[in-house]
């Protein structure tokens, strides 16, 4: 580098030594030039903007193909300023500080230019010779080169001094401001760094590495969202940029976007120099997104890496904690709920018909459920469970109801895809007598798009055996698509469901299609409570004319639910729930409204 600087100053001295001989031969040059050009009008006083309509066009020292090339206009559509014209050549001002001659056929002026007189050409050429024109940008470039040398050597103070001089001489060069911003970034003077980097970016948004330096500045300022956006833009344009990938992963990790951060950490792990660090944090990301087995696999690679340094011990601690947690993981779960409910309209046939009594009553209900996991070896899981419930009405005991359901579940966890299958035989009693047996078979598939968004689809098939009415024996197919979106920072979950239920009964007057949609929100840790709000809209259309009413039944139903619950201790809680239902039908018998308020005490273990 020192040799480079020495050559620079030798060149400046050489320029000074050749000035006198050049001046001594100028009269001869002028005579030759006057002989070689035809007379023309005086120099044009007006200048104009013009457009270069070709790519990679040479800019020359004089109006001739034999003149040395002093620059190049790379992009088609570049704006230039025409200063003078000589024959088929324009003398132009381009790229803020540079001038030269360009072939006229490559340029589209905005209006016609007058040609320059022959006696003016010598002056134009003379002014364009770098060693003769008083262009302050040359001195600016010398200071800039010295500043870059000092910057690369880590001598930030000298770098700043030289960049200040360069900017004073040429304040319009974006590269000068860029390196000044880089230098202040190195000295941790972030406000000054942001000032110069922002100015350079506004002057030349496509300047090499300007986006990366701005992203690093935001990262150092802990503005992780802005830094992440810039780093993600960089790696979209250049997926092979490992360091930008690593920085983007760190920014997302800081924002608790563990799913995307984990993907980027694994991609950045291709670099041997940061491989252990990347695998370590990718493993933690998997653990935090509910995939402890995958996280453990990556941490094992860190633990077995002889070059991992201190990360080996940290990885070992995480592995020990995971193993301990998996050993004490419960294979069973129990839940119980005792409720007291006010019902404004008691349902006559609770399972398979929308018939109501138009009578209100109070009801005490009890529910208990439990399940046991027989095997949970990634990616397979097998479990079984049971649910029992009972409703006891205060005045209308003939509507008391019991239900007993068993569950057999199997699941294949192939993150981000989960495949499941559920078998659920059920028996229902009304006023202590069996009236319905049901077998439910439900395959399902879910896909985790990211830690926040999951989609699941299920295909429930219910086979009913109605013990009181053979005509109501049926096969019901219920297809359901559900989206859930979690906002962790706000402890909030949003969901929406779209479904189609198809009833095929032994007596075809009971056949119908039911379209429904649901949407809701759940908010946790709001003054210690969990709140939930949901709404549902159903459209139910029967297939055949009901001979009793001489009409094809067509119903519309609205349902709304609002609940609030709170934990008293780790296993005991309270819950309050309000439900409203309104059904509108073309057969007036099936028009009804129903409201219920329920207070519950819950326990789980």
C-alpha positions in Angstrom: 0.0 0.0 0.0 2.8 2.4 0.8 4.2 1.7 -2.7 0.9 2.6 -4.2 0.9 6.0 -2.3 4.4 6.6 -3.4 3.6 6.0 -7.1 0.5 8.3 -6.7 2.7 11.2 -5.6 5.4 10.4 -8.2 2.7 10.6 -10.9 1.6 14.0 -9.6 5.2 15.3 -9.8 5.6 13.9 -13.3 2.5 15.7 -14.3 4.0 19.0 -13.2 7.3 18.3 -15.2 5.5 17.7 -18.5 3.4 20.9 -18.3 6.0 23.3 -19.9 6.8 21.2 -23.0 3.1 20.7 -23.7 2.5 24.5 -23.5 5.5 25.1 -25.8 3.9 23.1 -28.7 0.3 24.4 -28.3 0.6 26.9 -31.3 1.5 24.0 -33.6 -1.3 21.8 -32.3 -3.7 24.7 -32.8 -2.6 25.2 -36.4 -3.0 21.5 -37.2 -6.5 21.4 -35.6 -7.6 24.5 -37.6 -6.5 22.7 -40.8 -8.4 19.5 -40.0 -11.9 20.9 -39.2 -14.4 22.8 -41.4 -15.6 26.2 -40.4 -18.8 26.1 -38.2 -20.9 28.5 -36.2 -19.8 29.8 -32.8 -19.9 27.8 -29.6 -23.4 27.0 -28.5 -24.4 28.8 -25.4 -27.2 26.5 -24.4 -26.8 23.0 -22.8 -29.4 20.3 -22.4 -30.2 17.0 -20.8 -30.1 13.9 -23.1 -30.4 10.2 -22.9 -27.8 7.5 -23.8 -29.8 4.8 -25.6 -27.1 2.1 -25.7 -25.0 0.1 -23.2 -21.2 0.1 -22.5 -20.7 3.3 -24.6 -17.1 4.6 -24.6 -16.4 8.2 -23.5 -13.2 9.6 -25.2 -10.8 12.5 -24.7 -11.4 13.9 -28.1 -14.1 13.8 -30.9 -12.4 10.9 -32.7 -12.3 7.1 -32.5 -8.5 7.4 -32.2 -8.8 9.5 -29.0 -8.1 7.7 -25.7 -11.0 6.2 -23.8 -11.4 8.1 -20.5 -14.7 6.5 -19.3 -17.7 4.3 -20.0 -21.5 4.7 -19.7 -22.7 1.2 -18.8 -26.4 1.5 -18.5 -28.9 2.2 -21.2 -31.1 5.2 -20.4 -28.4 7.2 -18.5 -29.0 10.9 -18.4 -26.2 13.2 -19.6 -25.7 16.9 -20.2 -24.6 18.0 -23.6 -22.1 20.9 -23.5 -21.0 21.1 -27.1 -21.2 19.4 -30.5 -18.6 18.7 -33.1 -19.8 16.9 -36.2 -21.0 13.4 -35.0 -19.7 13.9 -31.5 -21.1 15.4 -28.4 -19.0 16.8 -25.5 -21.0 15.7 -22.4 -21.1 16.1 -18.6 -21.9 12.7 -16.9 -21.8 11.0 -13.6 -21.8 14.2 -11.6 -18.1 15.1 -12.1 -16.8 13.6 -15.4 -16.7 15.0 -18.9 -15.8 13.6 -22.3 -16.7 13.0 -26.0 -19.3 10.5 -27.0 -20.5 9.4 -30.5 -23.7 11.3 -31.3 -25.6 8.3 -32.7 -25.7 6.8 -29.1 -27.3 9.9 -27.7 -30.8 11.3 -28.0 -30.8 15.0 -27.1 -34.0 16.8 -26.0 -33.4 19.6 -28.6 -31.1 20.3 -31.5 -27.6 21.5 -30.6 -25.4 23.9 -32.5 -22.0 22.8 -33.4 -18.9 24.2 -31.8 -16.5 26.4 -33.8 -13.1 24.8 -34.6 -11.2 27.4 -32.5 -13.2 26.2 -29.5 -12.3 22.5 -29.7 -8.7 23.0 -28.6 -9.9 24.7 -25.4 -12.4 21.9 -24.7 -9.8 19.2 -25.2 -7.3 21.2 -23.1 -9.8 21.6 -20.3 -10.6 17.8 -20.3 -6.9 16.7 -19.9 -6.8 15.6 -16.3 -3.4 17.1 -15.5 -4.5 20.5 -16.8 -8.0 21.0 -15.4 -8.4 22.4 -11.9 -10.7 19.5 -10.9 -10.8 19.2 -7.1 -12.0 15.6 -7.3 -8.5 14.4 -8.0 -7.2 15.7 -4.7 -10.4 14.3 -3.1 -9.5 10.9 -4.5 -6.0 11.1 -3.1 -7.3 11.8 0.4 -9.9 9.0 -0.1 -7.2 6.5 -1.0 -5.1 7.5 2.1 -8.3 7.1 4.2 -9.0 3.7 2.9 -5.5 2.6 3.6 -5.8 3.9 7.2 -9.2 2.2 7.6 -7.9 -1.2 6.5 -5.0 -0.8 8.9 -7.4 0.0 11.7 -6.1 3.5 12.1 -9.6 5.0 12.3 -8.5 8.5 13.5 -6.3 9.1 10.4 -9.0 7.5 8.2 -11.6 10.0 9.5 -9.2 13.0 8.9 -8.5 11.9 5.3 -12.2 11.2 4.5 -13.1 14.7 5.9 -10.6 16.3 3.5 -12.0 14.2 0.6 -15.6 15.2 1.3 -14.6 18.8 1.6 -13.1 18.7 -1.9 -15.8 16.6 -3.4 -19.0 16.4 -1.3 -21.0 14.7 -4.1 -19.1 11.4 -4.2 -21.3 8.8 -2.3 -18.3 6.5 -1.8 -16.5 9.1 0.3 -19.6 9.3 2.6 -19.9 5.5 2.6 -16.4 5.0 3.9 -16.8 7.7 6.5 -19.9 5.9 7.8 -18.0 2.6 7.8 -15.2 4.2 9.8 -17.6 5.6 12.4 -19.2 2.2 12.6 -15.8 0.8 13.5 -15.4 3.4 16.3 -18.9 2.6 17.6 -20.0 6.2 17.0 -23.4 4.9 15.6 -25.2 8.3 15.2 -22.4 9.7 13.0 -22.2 6.4 11.2 -25.9 6.4 10.4 -25.7 10.0 9.2 -23.0 9.3 6.6 -24.3 5.8 5.6 -27.8 7.2 5.1 -26.5 10.1 2.9 -24.4 7.7 0.8 -27.4 5.4 0.4 -29.7 8.2 -0.7 -27.1 9.4 -3.2 -26.4 5.9 -4.6 -28.9 3.2 -3.3 -27.1 0.5 -5.4 -23.6 1.3 -4.0 -21.6 -1.8 -3.3 -22.1 -3.1 0.3 -24.1 0.0 1.4 -27.1 -2.2 2.4 -24.9 -4.6 4.3 -23.2 -1.8 6.3 -26.6 -0.2 7.1 -27.9 -3.6 8.3 -24.8 -4.1 10.5 -25.3 -0.6 11.9 -29.0 -1.4 12.8 -27.8 -4.7 14.3 -25.3 -2.9 16.5 -28.0 -0.4 17.6 -30.3 -3.4 18.6 -32.8 -2.4 15.9 -33.2 -6.0 15.0 -36.3 -5.7 12.9 -34.8 -3.1 10.5 -31.5 -5.1 10.4 -33.4 -8.4 9.7 -35.3 -6.8 6.8 -32.1 -5.6 5.1 -30.2 -8.8 5.7 -33.1 -10.8 4.3 -33.2 -8.6 1.2 -29.4 -9.2 0.7 -29.7 -13.0 0.9 -32.7 -13.0 -1.4 -30.5 -11.3 -4.0 -27.4 -13.4 -3.1 -28.3 -16.7 -1.3 -24.6 -17.6 -1.1 -23.9 -14.7 1.3 -23.3 -16.8 4.4 -22.5 -13.9 6.8 -25.6 -12.0 5.9 -27.5 -15.3 6.4 -25.9 -15.6 9.9 -26.7 -12.0 10.9 -30.3 -12.4 9.6 -30.7 -15.5 11.8 -29.4 -13.7 14.8 -31.8 -10.8 14.3 -34.8 -13.2 14.0 -33.6 -15.1 17.1 -33.5 -11.8 19.0 -37.1 -11.2 17.9 -38.1 -14.8 19.0 -38.9 -15.8 15.5 -37.3 -19.2 16.3 -38.7 -21.1 13.3 -37.2 -19.0 10.6 -34.1 -18.3 12.6 -33.4 -22.0 13.0 -33.7 -22.5 9.2 -31.2 -19.7 8.5 -28.8 -20.9 11.2 -28.7 -24.3 9.6 -28.0 -22.7 6.2 -25.2 -20.6 7.6 -23.7 -23.7 9.2 -22.1 -24.5 5.8 -19.3 -22.2 6.8 -16.7 -24.1 8.8 -15.7 -21.1 10.8 -19.1 -20.5 12.4 -20.6 -24.0 12.0 -20.6 -24.9 15.7 -22.2 -21.6 16.7 -24.9 -22.0 14.0 -25.7 -25.6 14.9 -25.9 -24.7 18.6 -28.4 -21.9 18.1 -30.4 -23.9 15.5 -30.7 -26.6 18.1 -32.1 -24.1 20.6 -34.5 -22.8 18.0 -35.9 -26.3 17.4 -36.4 -26.8 21.1 -38.2 -23.5 21.4 -40.5 -24.4 18.5 -41.6 -27.7 20.1 -39.2 -30.0 18.4 -36.9 -31.2 21.2 -35.7 -34.3 19.4 -34.4 -32.4 16.4 -32.9 -29.8 18.6 -31.1 -32.5 20.6 -29.7 -34.0 17.4 -28.0 -30.7 16.4 -26.7 -30.1 20.0 -25.1 -33.6 19.9 -23.2 -32.5 16.8 -21.9 -29.5 18.7 -21.0 -31.6 21.7 -19.0 -34.0 19.5 -17.3 -31.2 17.6 -13.7 -30.8 18.8 -13.5 -27.3 17.5 -16.7 -26.1 19.3 -14.8 -24.7 22.4 -17.0 -23.5 25.2 -20.1 -24.3 23.2 -19.4 -28.0 23.9 -20.2 -27.6 27.6 -23.3 -25.4 26.9 -24.6 -28.0 24.5 -24.1 -30.7 27.1 -26.1 -28.8 29.6 -29.0 -28.4 27.2 -28.9 -32.1 26.3 -28.9 -33.1 30.0 -31.9 -30.8 30.7 -33.8 -32.2 27.7 -33.1 -35.8 28.8 -34.2 -35.1 32.4 -37.4 -33.4 31.2 -38.2 -36.3 28.9 -37.7 -38.8 31.7 -40.2 -37.0 34.0 -42.7 -36.4 31.3 -46.1 -37.7 32.3 -47.7 -40.4 30.2 -51.2 -39.5 31.4 -53.5 -36.6 31.9 -56.7 -36.1 33.8 -59.4 -33.4 33.6 -62.6 -32.8 35.5 -65.2 -30.1 35.4 -68.2 -29.4 37.6 -70.7 -26.9 36.2 -73.9 -25.1 37.0 -75.9 -23.8 34.1 -78.9 -21.6 33.3 -80.6 -22.7 30.0 -83.3 -20.5 28.5 -84.5 -23.1 26.1 -84.0 -26.8 26.9 -83.2 -29.0 23.9 -85.7 -31.8 23.4 -83.4 -34.2 21.5 -79.8 -33.1 22.4 -77.9 -35.0 19.8 -79.5 -35.3 16.4 -82.4 -32.8 16.1 -83.0 -29.1 16.6 -86.2 -29.4 18.6 -86.6 -27.3 21.7 -89.1 -27.1 24.6 -89.4 -23.3 24.9 -88.9 -23.9 28.6 -86.0 -22.7 30.8 -84.4 -24.6 33.6 -81.2 -25.0 35.7 -78.8 -27.8 35.1 -75.9 -29.3 37.0 -73.3 -31.1 34.8 -70.2 -33.1 35.4 -67.5 -34.1 33.0 -64.4 -36.2 33.5 -61.8 -37.2 30.9 -58.4 -38.8 30.8 -55.9 -40.2 28.4 -52.8 -42.3 28.6 -49.8 -42.3 26.1 -48.6 -45.9 25.5 -45.8 -45.0 23.2 -44.1 -41.7 22.3 -41.0 -42.5 20.3 -40.4 -39.8 17.7 -42.0 -39.6 15.3 -44.7 -42.1 16.5 -47.3 -41.7 19.3 -50.1 -44.0 20.5 -52.6 -43.0 23.2 -56.0 -43.9 24.5 -58.6 -42.0 26.5 -62.1 -41.9 27.9 -64.7 -39.1 28.5 -67.9 -39.3 30.5 -70.4 -36.5 31.0 -73.8 -36.1 32.7 -76.5 -33.4 32.7 -79.0 -33.2 35.5 -81.9 -30.7 35.1 -83.7 -29.2 38.1 -87.3 -29.5 37.0 -87.3 -31.3 33.6 -85.5 -34.5 34.6 -86.8 -36.4 31.6 -84.2 -34.5 29.6 -81.3 -35.7 31.8 -78.5 -37.0 29.6 -75.4 -39.2 29.9 -72.6 -39.7 27.4 -69.7 -42.2 27.4 -66.9 -41.9 24.8 -63.7 -43.8 24.3 -60.7 -42.5 22.2 -57.9 -44.4 20.4 -55.4 -42.1 18.8 -52.3 -42.6 16.7 -50.0 -39.8 15.4 -47.1 -39.6 13.0 -45.1 -36.4 13.6 -43.0 -35.5 10.5 -42.6 -31.8 11.2 -43.8 -29.6 9.6 -46.4 -32.3 8.7 -48.4 -34.2 11.3 -50.7 -37.1 10.3 -53.2 -38.5 12.8 -56.1 -41.0 13.1 -58.8 -41.2 15.8 -61.3 -43.9 16.7 -64.1 -42.9 19.1 -67.0 -45.3 19.9 -69.7 -43.5 22.0 -73.0 -44.4 23.8 -75.6 -41.8 24.8 -78.4 -42.2 27.4 -81.6 -40.1 27.7 -83.5 -40.3 31.0 -81.3 -43.3 31.9 -82.1 -45.2 28.7 -79.8 -45.8 25.8 -81.0 -44.1 22.7 -77.9 -43.7 20.4 -74.7 -45.5 19.6 -72.1 -43.8 17.4 -68.7 -44.8 15.9 -66.5 -41.9 14.9 -63.4 -42.4 12.6 -61.4 -39.3 11.9 -58.2 -39.0 9.9 -56.5 -35.7 9.9 -53.4 -33.9 8.5 -51.8 -30.7 9.7 -49.1 -28.5 8.3 -47.0 -26.0 10.3 -46.1 -23.1 7.9 -44.1 -21.3 10.6 -44.2 -21.2 14.5 -47.2 -18.9 14.3 -49.4 -20.4 11.5 -50.8 -23.9 11.3 -53.4 -25.4 9.0 -55.2 -28.7 9.7 -57.8 -30.7 7.8 -60.0 -33.5 9.1 -62.4 -36.0 7.6 -64.8 -37.2 10.3 -67.0 -40.2 9.5 -69.8 -40.9 12.1 -72.0 -44.0 12.0 -75.1 -43.6 14.1 -77.4 -46.3 15.4 -80.5 -44.7 16.8 -82.2 -47.2 19.1 -85.6 -45.4 19.1 -85.9 -44.6 15.4 -84.3 -46.8 12.7 -85.1 -44.2 10.1 -82.6 -41.9 11.8 -79.7 -44.4 11.5 -77.2 -42.5 9.4 -73.7 -41.9 8.1 -72.4 -38.4 8.7 -69.3 -37.1 6.9 -67.9 -33.9 8.4 -64.9 -32.3 6.5 -63.3 -29.4 8.3 -60.4 -27.0 7.5 -58.9 -25.0 10.3 -56.3 -22.3 10.5 -54.7 -21.1 13.7 -52.4 -18.2 14.1 -50.5 -17.4 17.3 -49.1 -14.0 18.2 -46.7 -14.9 21.0 -45.8 -11.3 22.1 -49.5 -10.6 22.7 -50.3 -14.0 24.1 -53.0 -14.2 21.5 -54.4 -16.9 19.2 -56.7 -16.4 16.2 -58.5 -19.2 14.5 -61.0 -19.8 11.6 -62.7 -22.9 10.5 -64.7 -23.9 7.4 -66.7 -27.1 7.3 -69.1 -29.2 5.3 -71.3 -31.9 7.0 -73.3 -34.3 4.9 -76.0 -36.5 6.4 -77.2 -39.7 4.7 -79.9 -41.3 6.8 -81.9 -44.5 6.3 -85.0 -42.4 5.8 -84.0 -39.9 3.2 -86.3 -37.1 4.5 -83.5 -36.7 7.2 -80.8 -36.1 4.6 -79.2 -32.7 4.6 -76.0 -30.7 3.8 -74.6 -28.3 6.4 -72.1 -25.6 5.5 -70.6 -23.8 8.5 -67.8 -21.3 9.3 -66.3 -20.3 12.6 -63.8 -17.6 13.7 -62.5 -16.7 17.1 -59.8 -15.2 19.3 -58.2 -16.3 22.5 -56.2 -14.0 24.7 -54.1 -15.2 27.7 -52.6 -13.5 30.7 -54.9 -10.5 30.6 -55.1 -9.5 34.3 -54.5 -13.1 35.1 -57.4 -14.3 33.0 -57.8 -16.1 29.6 -60.6 -14.7 27.4 -62.2 -16.3 24.4 -64.7 -15.1 21.8 -66.0 -17.0 18.8 -68.8 -16.9 16.3 -70.3 -19.4 14.0 -72.7 -19.3 11.0 -74.5 -22.4 9.6 -76.6 -23.0 6.5 -78.5 -26.2 6.6 -80.4 -27.5 3.6 -82.4 -30.7 3.5 -82.6 -32.8 0.3 -86.2 -34.0 0.2 -89.7 -32.7 1.0 -90.8 -33.5 4.6 -94.3 -35.0 4.2 -95.4 -33.8 7.6 -94.7 -30.1 6.7 -95.0 -30.4 2.9 -91.8 -28.4 2.4 -88.0 -28.8 2.0 -86.5 -27.5 5.2 -83.9 -24.7 4.9 -82.3 -23.3 8.1 -79.8 -20.5 9.0 -78.2 -20.5 12.4 -76.0 -18.1 14.3 -74.0 -19.0 17.4 -71.8 -16.9 19.6 -69.6 -17.8 22.6 -67.8 -15.7 25.2 -65.8 -17.2 28.0 -63.4 -16.2 30.8 -61.3 -18.5 32.9 -58.5 -18.2 35.5 -56.2 -20.6 37.3 -56.4 -20.6 41.1 -53.4 -22.9 41.4 -51.5 -25.2 39.0 -54.3 -27.8 39.0 -57.5 -25.9 39.9 -59.3 -23.2 37.9 -62.6 -21.4 37.4 -64.5 -20.6 34.2 -67.6 -18.6 33.1 -69.2 -19.0 29.7 -72.1 -17.4 27.8 -73.6 -18.9 24.7 -76.3 -17.6 22.3 -78.0 -19.4 19.5 -80.6 -18.3 17.0 -82.1 -20.5 14.3 -84.2 -19.3 11.4 -86.1 -21.8 9.3 -88.7 -21.8 6.5 -90.6 -24.2 8.8 -91.7 -22.1 11.8 -91.5 -25.0 14.2 -87.7 -24.9 14.0 -87.4 -21.2 14.7 -85.8 -20.7 18.2 -83.4 -18.7 20.3 -81.4 -20.1 23.2 -79.1 -18.5 25.8 -77.1 -20.2 28.4 -74.8 -19.1 31.2 -72.4 -21.6 32.8 -70.2 -21.4 35.9 -67.6 -24.1 36.2 -64.9 -25.4 38.5 -62.1 -27.2 36.7 -59.3 -29.5 37.8 -56.5 -31.1 35.8 -53.5 -33.2 36.6 
